[in-house]
Amino acid sequence: MYDFHCRKIKFFPEKIGEKIGAVGEYAYMGAGMDVIALAALALAPGLFWLWYFIAKGKSGPVSGLPLVRLFFAGALAVPVAVLAEKAAGGRTILLLVVAAPLIEELLKLAVVAGVTRRRGGPGDPMAGIVCAATVALGFASAENIYTVVAAYLAPQLALGISDPAWAIGMIWKLYLVRALLTVPGHALWSALWGYAMGREASGRYAVLRAWALAVVLHGLFNMMLINFPPGAVGMLVLMPLTWWMAHSRISKARDMRNTISSPDR
């Protein structure tokens, strides 16, 4: 987890209790509604991309999936990721580029496997993509709310002021980067192994390979954020490539579903 702000990446929370106390202190100061509005705004990108992926797989096995449970289970994985990443320690660059992608993608995979276990798995490749994307967007939404709200509150609390307009001016770049890149990125990375999970013939090694690819892409993304704005050049290659890989699997999954449901079969 990272905070892209003022051209720096900062891993947090260093002290979760202090962050929670800071939010409480700000609310006590009588400026809580702006925090609620900002949290809703931070949730919006995740809900949009959730709608997008559900719309892609709106028929077939997806209609019976526990999507609400998957979304909230993904969100609840964020505190676990925070604690695991904090325990991993080490140098910041290794944490962001290696440990964080490993931990976060593993947690998302575990959530999908756990929630869909009684069903015998997602059901088909398209359902696997939607399950993985839903968990990933629950995770990304919770992470986004925390990151944006913390970045909004921190300078005001440090200076002992309440100036929403000034604070928004400080974080709008952070919001845009996360809404346009980080939040959909989580869904795209997870869609790769979600597709493999939904294919019964794939086997565990195919899922492992797809998961490893997601970890690598996630790590490269974080590395480019660390080196932002020069990393923006790499983003121009990485993000379109990630979109292409995810959407090629979506197209294959839809073709498979259409073939299976065809009356000519």
N, C-alpha and C positions, 0 to 999 in steps of 0.2 A: 504494500500500500504506500502511496506516495502523494505528496502535495506539490503540484507543479505551480509555482508561484514566484514571481519576481526572478525568473530565469534560474531558479534553484529547485532541487529536489530534496525534500526533507522527510525522512521516515518518522512516523508518529503512530500512536501516541507514546511518548516517553513515560508519561505518568497518567494512566487512564483516569484515575480518581481526580486529578487536578483538572483535566479537561471537563469531566462531568460537573465538578464544582464550579468551574468557570461559567458553564451554561446556566447553572442555577443562579449564580451571582448576577448574570446579565438579565435573567428573567425577573429577579428581585428588583433590579433597577427600573423595571417597568417597560422594558423594550422587548417583550417576548413575541409579539405578533409578527414582527419582521422575520424572526427566526423561523416561525411556523411557515410563513409564506415562502421563505427561501428553501426550506426543506421540501415543500411541495414542488417548487421549481426544480430542485435537484432530482426529485423523483420522476419528473415528466419524461426525460429522455429514455429511462428504462421502460416506462409504460408504453412509449411509442414503439420502441424496438420489440417489445413483447408482443404488441399487436401485430407487428410486421411478420414475425416468425410464426405466430399462431395462424395468421391469414394464409401463410404459405402451406400450412398443413391442416387446413380447417376441416377436412373430411377424413374418413377412415378412423384408424385407432386413436388418433390425436383427440377426437371428440370425447373419449372416455378417460383421458389422462388426468391425474390429480394435479392440475397445473397450479392451482392456488397453493397447495401444499409444497410443491416444488419451488415456487417463487419464494415463499417465506422460509423454507428450509435453506435455500441459498443465502437469504439475508442473514439468517442466524449463524451461518458459517463464518461471517465476517469477524466476530469477536474471537473465534477459534483461530482464524488466520492471524489476527493481530498478536495474540499470545504466542503462537508458534513462531511467527517471524521475530518477535521480541526475544524469544528463547534462542533462536538461531544466532542472534548477535552477529559478530564479524564486521568486516568492513562494509560500508554502506553500498558500494557498487556491487559487491558480491551478493549482498542481501537482496537488492532490487533486481539484479539481472539473473541470479541463479536461484536463491532460496525462495523469494516471493513467488515467482512463476510455478516452481515445483509445488509449494505448499498450496497455493490457491487452486491450481488445476487439479491437484489430487483431492482436495476437499470437495470441489464441484463434482468430480467423477464419483466420489464416495456417496454424495447425496443422491445423485441420480440412481446409482446402483441400489442404494438402500430403500428409496421411496418406491421404485418400480419392481423390487424383488418379488413381491407377492404376485405380480402380473406375469412373472417369468421374463421380465425385461420390458423395454419400451414397446415392442410389438412389430415395428418395421423401421427401415432407415429414416423415413420422414418423421415418425414419432420420436425416434432417437434424437434427431436434430432439434425438434421442438422441446423435448425434455431437457436436453443439455443447455439450450439457449435460455429456457425459462429459469433454470437454476442459476445460470451465469448472470442473467439480468437481475435476479433477486439479489445476488451477491454484489453486482456492480451498483445497483440502486442504493443499497445500504451503505456501501463504501462511499458513494458519491454524496449522499446526504451528510455523512460524517465529515468528509473532507471539505466540502464547500462551507458547511456551517462553522466548522472549526477555523477555517481560514478567514471567515467573515468576522467571527468573534474575537480572535486572537489580538489583532492590533487595537481594537477598541478597548478591550480589557487591559491591555498593556499600558495604554495611555490614559485609562480612566475616563473615557468619553463614550457617548452614544451618538454616533453620526452615521446612520444607515447609508446615506447617499455616498459619503466618502468611502465607506467600507466596500460597497458594491463596486465602486470604481477601482478598488484594489484587487477584486477577485474576478472580474468579468472574463479575463483571459483564461483563468483557471477553469471557469464554468464552461466556456466554449470548447476548450481542449478536451475536457472530460465528456461533454455531451456529444461531440462529433467524432471523437476517436476512442477514448478509453471505454465508455459504456458499450458501444457496439462492438468494440474489439473483444471484450470478454465473451460476448455471444458468438462471435465468429470463431474464436479459438476453440470454444467448447463444442461448436457445431461439428468440428472435424472429427472428434472422438465420439460424438453423439451418433453420427452417421454409422460409424463402425459398430457401435453398441447395438444399433437397430438391425444390423445384418446378422442373422443367425449363422450364416455360413462363414462369417468373417473370422470367428475364433478370437481367443484372448490376445493372441499376438498382434492381430490387426488393430485391436483396440489400444494396445500398448504403444504400437507405432504411431497411431493417430494422436494419442495423448502426448507422446514425446514431441511430435511436431508442434502441437499446441503450446507446449512448454517453451520450445525454441522460439516460436513466433512471439510469445508473450515476453520472453526475455529480451529479444531484439527490440521490441517496442519500448520496454522500460529503458534500455540502453540509449535509445535515440532521444527519449525524454530527458535523460540525464544530460545529454549533450545538445539540448535545444537552446537556441534556434538552429545551429548547424545541422542537428539531427533531422530537421524538417525535410532536408533533401532525401534522406533515407526513407522518411515516412512516405514520400511521393512514390516510392517503389514498394515498400512493405505493405501499406494498407490496401492499395489496389490488388496486389498479389494475394493478400489474405481474403479479400472479398471474392476474388476469382476462385480460389480454392474452396471456400465455403459454398458459393453459389453453384459451382460445378457439381458438388455433392447434393445440393438441394434439387437440382435439375435431374440428376440420376435417381434420387429417391422418389421424386414425383413420377418419373417415367416408370419405375418399378411398380409403384402403386397403381398407376393407370393400366399397366399391362396385366397385373393380377386381377383387377376389377373389371377388365374388358369382358363383355358378354360373349365374345368369340372364343374365349378360352374354355 
